[in-house]
Amino acid sequence: MPAPGPEPIPAPPVADVDPKPVELSSEELIAGGRSVYNANCIACHSLDPTADGALGPAVSGSSLALIEARILRSEYPESYVPKRPTKVMIALPHLKPRLAELVAYLNSLK
């Protein structure tokens, strides 16, 4: 008969509390948005968001409604007239948590 082993240690209880959302300063939002833009947008849009890119137009000053429609659904908001007639841009739904940062950055360049 095998010798009894040590008794398992119970795991501590997990708190059932949602983490408090982190509030960023406007400078932090803009810096985060610049990072999002540089990592995801400059391949088609210009390194400078105030200038047209090879495939995408200038995007500085874009509204949250436009950014949300283009990035999350690859659509345009109702009644919006696109700057270019192409349908090249794909949806990038993984950026949803960073949209506020991206919009803050693009609107800081006006």
Beta strands, then each sheet from edge to edge (+ up, - down):
end
